[in-house]
């Protein structure tokens, strides 16, 4: 069965956006969380235009190559200008989890309004045996609460943003993680964890 993974660029103080994110403003003042996508000399084999360091390319492409569908929350969808009618991943379908209608959806996007379990189920079906990626702190938190997450990957950028949207929201109990790999790279440290059951 495919795995569900949550992979996010995050500041050392736990933010996945800077202050004032939103449509037309992207990540607010937190855009540097993704500088490592373009600061290297190794082209990504999955994402056109990404030039990462050698260590980052190895980690990023291995993870991105596994993903067949992505579940994103409504805030992430809006902040990203609807992903231009496509998906944040060049080869993966997008499932948007929202409690309200989204009339601007395209044929490459699926809206689920009935909760995280149904969104992950729809993404698993769309992924056709490949893994499901989670995008956005709210989606990751809800999936963790429901026991749906197999792996957590933090691309930790050495900056303290001091504000923005936090990666994790309140959880009802502790979630224990086991470190699988830690890869230091220029401008980022990749931390790959397995969720303990």
Secondary structure, 3 states (H helix, E strand, C coil): CCCEEEEEEEECCCECCCCCCECCCECHHHHHHHHHHCCCCEECCCCCCCEECHHHHHHHHHHHCCEEEEEEEHHHHHHCHHHHHCCCCCCCEEEEECCCCCCCCCCCEEEECCCHHHHHHHHHHHHCCCEEEEECHHHHHHHHHCCCCCEEEEEEECCCCCCCCECCCCCCCCCCEEEEEEEEECCEEEEEEEECC
